[in-house]
Amino acid sequence: MKNIIKFLLIVVFSSGCSNDFIELTPFADANAVDFFKTANDFEVAVNAAYDVLQDGRLYGSGFEFLLEVRSDNGTFDDPASDVGQPFNIDKFQVVPSNTIVEGAYDALYQGIGRCNVILSRIEGVGIDQAFADRIKGEAKFLRGLFYFHLVQLFGDVPLITTEISVSETANIKRDPITEIYGQIEKDLTDASNGLPLTYPTSEAGRVTSGAASGLLAKVYLTQNKFSLAKLELEKVIHSNIYSLLPNIASVFSPSNEMNAEIVFAVRSAKGGDEGRSLAFDYTQNPTIAEDLLNAYDPTDERLPLVEYVTVSGSRKVPQKYFDTLSVLNDVGTDIAVLRYADILLMYAEVLNEEGYVDNDDSTAFQNLNMVRERAGVLPYTTLELVNQVTFRDAVLKERRLELALEFHRWYDLKRTGTALSTFSALGIEIQECKLIYPIPQDELDVVQDPTRFPQNECY
């Protein structure tokens, strides 16, 4: 997983930012049509779909600004840096030509395009059926993850589930969020049912059925489908594959990747083509919000993980993303997308939403407190969390403390309906229509039809 065959990726899946939907169709010539002949060909193809996740436009860097700097966890106060584009994201002043926003949109559809090609071509090739089912499951999970980010970031977006030509993009329209979520649910359900529970160590990092169930639970939770989310979370918990590590710092150690707490992560390897830039690199000017640092109890073992430490010279990163630099000045730390702590906190949340239980030993309290006590802080009791509302608020706060800088906070604020009030308490008044980003201007310029492809309100 950390050593993708670069030559084949360049030849078969080469693509870049452009002013059209070219990312939806990675194949540019007839030779590529004949590429898929063997099982190895499809493995290379699905590796290329994984590869999009660590792209600098997504988990490699872009999400740092779109999801954490945009939230109350981070700030960016330099209006001159990068032509003011990170600053404008932080201050809710984004315009449709913002290249960070544009880059994420393009990369997400690039990933979807790669998944669509795999799923369109894998049937009838004559490869081992079990292997084909695994590849399809991986591609469907990844497509579901890409689309989940798209609807969260942009709202209504084009729903494209087949390989299409460049000329066909002229007829693309923005589809309702409900349809997008329906497809995400189908993809993740298929992935959960078709993927293995575990892989050999050499394949660590590939999507498992547990990862698919965990992401599906998050999708259900986002839509307030609590009973469905509960079922998927119980699949993960009852699999007995994942657990909290005794020491929270060890979860993020570069020497302990893919540990028992990691349900799914974006993998990378430093010192070569698979290395990546430092997340929250201090030289890029993002700052961890004082409000976040002050939210921790002084004894909380998670506090040092979100404080900056020196990597080299003026380069600093939060401890959670620390790694020694390679000779190529890159790092290889994985980025957790789903952790078992996240699973436990989601489970506590859905149980509370189904009905608050006034009992310190209830499953909801137990799951919430497992995460707290691992961090060295006192457990909650019914004397503090006296009803469903106070329990709900405690879970949201705990998610912020536990998952800080892991790209969850902005989505959590949105789905719980607390974004506007959270920023208002900080003295920042924002419009509800700015809870999603603008559709990139270059996409609007290609379609040129505001009826079926309109810009989002506020932009």
N, C-alpha and C positions, 0 to 999 in steps of 0.2 A: 504493500500500500504506500510505502514511502519512496518507492523507486518506480515511478511511472515511465514507460518507454517513450522518451521525448521525441524521437524521430517520427514515430507513428503519430503522435499527437500533433506535431507540426504539420505533417502531410495531410492527415485525415480530418483533424479537428481545428485547424487554424482558423482564427477569427479575431476580430478586434473591434474597438468602438467605431461606429460609423453612423451615418445619418439615415439609416433605414433599419429594417428588421432582419438584417442579414444573419444575425446571431441565431435566428430560428432555424436556419438551414446551414449546418456546418459544411456540407458537401458542395464543392464548387465545380467539379468536373466529373466526367464519366468514369475515370479511374476509381474514384471514391465509391461509386455505386457497387463495384465488385469487391470492395474491401472485406465485407462480412462473409467469411467462408468457414471459419473454424471457431472453436470455443475460445481460443486465445484472442481472436479478433474482438469478440464481445467483451472479454475481460479487459482488454486495453481500452475499449470504448467506455465501459462503466467507470474505469479508473479516471478517464478524462472528465467524466461527469463529477466525480468526487473532487477533482482538481479545481473546479470552479469555486468551491467553497473557500479555499485558502487564497483566492484572488484578492489583490489589494483593494478591489472595489467592494468586497464583502467582509468576511471575517478577518482577512489580512490587514485591513485598515479602515475601510469605509464605514463599517458598522460601529467602530469606535466613535465616530462623529454622529452618525444617523440615529444611534440607539442609546449611547451613554452621554455624550456631550449634550444631545438634545434633551435628555432627562435631567433630573435634579442631582444626578451623581457626578456630573462633570461640567466644566465651563471652558470657554475658549474666548479670551478677552483681547486678542490681537487682531484688530480689523484690517491690518495690512498684510498679514500672512496669507499666502495662497489666494490672493486677490479678494480676501475677505469671505471666502466661501465657508470655511468652518465657523467663523464668527457669525455669519448670517444664519447658519443652522442653529447655533446656540441661542441666538436672539429672536428666533421665529421670524426672520426676514428673508427667507429663501425665495429665490426667483426660479422660474422654470428652466433657466439656462445653467443652473448650478451644476458643475461637473461631478461633484460627489454624489448628488442625487441621480444624475444621468448615468453615472458609472454603475451604481447599484442596480438600476433598472435594466441596463444592458446586460450586466453579468448574470442576473437572475434569469433573464430570457435565454441567454447563452446556455446556461445549465439546463433549462427546460428543453431547449432545442436538442441538446445532446441526449437527453433521456428519451425524447420522442423518437429520435432516429433509432435508438436501440430497440425500443418497444415496437416500432413499425417494422423492423427487419428481422427480429429474432425468430418469429414463427416460420416453420417449414424449412429451416436451414439444415435440420438433420443432426443437431448436436444433442448430447445427453439431456434428457428432459429435466432431471433433477438440477443439473447445472443451469439450464435455461431458466427454470423457475427461480433459482437464486438470483440470477442476473436481472430478471424482470422485477423481483422484489426490491433489489437495491435501487434500480432505476425509478421505480414507483415511489419509494421512500424519498429519494432525492428530489423528484419532481414535486412531491407533496411539500417538502421543506421549502423549495424555491417559491412555490405558489403561496405558502403561508406567509413568507416575508413580503411578497408582492401585495397581498391584500391588506396586510397590516400597515405597510408603508404608503400605498397609493390608493386603496379602496378598489373600485371597479377596475378591472384590467382585462385584456384579451385572454380568453381561455382557449389554449391551443394544445391539443393532445395528440396530434398526428404530425408527421413530417410534412412540411409544406414548402412550396417553392417561393422564391422572392416575389414573383409576379402575383402570387395569391395573397401576399400581405396587403395588397391594395384594398382588399375587402374586409380587413380586420376591424373589429369593433370592440368596445369596452363592454364586458359582460358583468352582470350583477354579482355582488359579493356572495350572495346565497348560492349561485351556481359554482363559483370558485370553491367555496367551502365543501359543496357536495362532491366535487371531484377530488379534493384533498382527502376527504374522509374515505372515499372509495379507494384511492391509491394507498393510503396508509393501512386500511383494513386488509387489502390484498397483500401488502408487504408483511404485516403482522402474521397473517396466516401462512405465508409462503416461505418466510426466511427462517434460518436455523436460530436456535437459542444462543449458540456459541460458535466460535471458529478456532482452528488451531492457532497457536501463538504467532505463526508466520503470517497469518491473515488478520491479526488484531487490528481493529479499526473499521472493518466492514460493518455494514448495518446488520443488526440482529433483530429478531422478532420483538425483543424487549424494547429496543430503541424505537421501533415502529409504533408499538403500543404506547410508549411514553409520549411520543410526539402527538399521536392521535388523541391522547388524553388532554394534552395542552390545547389542541385544536377544539375539542369539545368544551373544555373549560372556558375558552375565549368566547364561545357562543352561549355560555350559561347552560350547557347540556350536562348537568352535574351527574346524573345517574349513569350516563354513558361514559363520562370521564372516570367515574369510580370503578367501573368494570375493567377499563383498560389499565388503570393504576394497580388494581389488584392482581392483574396478570403479571405485571413487573415485580411487585412485591412478593407474590407467592411463588415466583420462579426460583427464589432463593439463590440467585446468581449475583445480585448486587448487595452491597452493604456500605455503611458509613465507615471510613477509616478512623481509627482512634484519634489521630492527629490531623487537624484540618490542613496544616501547612504541607503535609506529605502528599495531599491530593494534587498539588500543583508543582511538585518537584519534577524537574526535567529527567531525573533518573528513575522516576516511578510512574511513567505514563501508562495509560490504559489499565489503571488499577481497578480495584473492585467497586469503586464509586462511580467510575465513568461509564455511562450508558451509551453515549455517542460523543465523539470528538472530531474536530477537524485536525488532521494530522499533518505534520511537516517535519523535515529533517534539515538541519542547518549544514552549511558548508557546501552547498551545491544548488542545483536547480530547484530543489524542493524547500529551500530555506525561505524565511520570510522576515519582514521588518519587525522591529519591536512594537508591540501593542502599547498604546499610550506613551509613546516616546516623548520624553520631556522636551526634546529639541523641537518638537512640532507644536509645542505650546498648550496642549490640553492640560487642565488642572483638575485635580480631584476636589470636588466641592467641599467646603468646610462643613456644610450642612450634613453631608454624609459622614465625614470623620467624627463630627460631634454626636452623631446618632449612636455610636458604639459606646458601650460601657468600657471604662478604662481597662478592665481585666479581660475583655473579650479577645480571644485568641485570633479572631478574624481581622481585627484592626490593623496589625502590622502588614497584612496581605494587601491592603489597599493604600499603603503609604509608599512614597517613592523611595527607591534605593538606587545607588549609583551603579551603572553598568561599566561605563568607561568615559573618562573626561567629563563632559557636560551631559552625557547621555544618562538619563534616569528613567526608570519604569516602576510601576507598582510591583511590589514583591510577588504578587500573584502571577506576573508574567516574566519574572526574572529568569535569565539564562545568560551564561557567558557567551560572548560574541565569538563567532568563528573567524578565521582569517579573511573571510569575505564579508565580515561585518553583518552577518545575519544570525538568526536564532532558530531553534527547532522545537520550541515548546508547543505542545498541542493546545488547542482551544476547546474547552468543554462546551458542547451544545446542550447536552442533557446529563445531569448528575443525579445520583440517587437522593441527595439532599433535596433537590428540586422535586423529585417524585414524592417524597415524604411530605413536603410542604403542600404540594397540590392535593395530596390525599387528605391532609388535615383540613384544607380549605373546602373540598367537596363534601366531606362529612359534616362540617359545620353548616354549609349551605343547605344540606338536606334536613338539618335540625340540630340546634345547639343542645349539647348534653351537659348538664350541671354535675360533672363528676371528674375529678382530677385524674382518674384512671381510665377515662374514656379513650377510645382509639384516637380520636382527634387530638386530644391533649398529649397523648403519648407520642404521636408522630411529630407534633410541633416541638415538644420538649426534647426529643432525641437530638434534633438539630441544635437546639440551644445548649444543651448540656455538653455536647461534643465540643462546643466553642468555649466551654468553661464559664458559662453564665447560668444563673439560677433558673430553674424551670418556672413556668407560669402555673398559677393555681386558679381555681374558680373564685377566689377572693379578689383576684385582679381582673380576670376575664369573666365578667359576670353574666354576659349574654352573647347572643349571636353577633351583634355589632362590634363589641369590644374584641371578640375572638377574631372576627374578620380583619379588623384593623391590625391586630397583633401579627397575623399571618402575613399581611402585606408588608409590615415593617420587617419581619424576620426574613422574608424573601429579599428585601433590599440589602440587609446586612450580610446574609449568606451568599447571595448571588451577585454581589456588587461587581461591576465592570465585566460581567459575563454576558452582556447584551440582552438582559431580561427586563430591566427596570422600565424602559419606555413602554413596552407592550403591557406590562403589569399595570401601569398608571392608566393606560387607555382602556383596558378590558374591565377594570374595576370602577371606571367612571370617576377617578380621583385626580386626573391630570390637571384640570382647571383649578380645583381647590388647592392642590398641592403647590402650584406655582403662585396662586393668589396669596397664599400664606407667606411666600417668599417675596412678595411685592411685585410679582410679574403677572400682568393680566393678559391672557391670550384668548383668541377666538377659537371656538370649538372646531371650525372648519380647518384650522391649522394643525389638527391632530394627525392629519395625513399630509404627505408631501405633494408638490405639484407633479403632474405628468411632464416628463422632459419635453422641452420645446421642440427638439429635433424629431420626436415621435409625432407630435401634432403636425409638424411641417410636412411629414411624409404622407399622412392620411388626408389632411386638409378637408376634414368633414366634421364640424363641431356638433352635428346632430348625433352621429354614432360614435364619435371619438372626441368628446368635449374635455376641456380643462377642468380640474377640480375647482370648486368654489374657493374664493379667497385669492386665487391666483390669476 
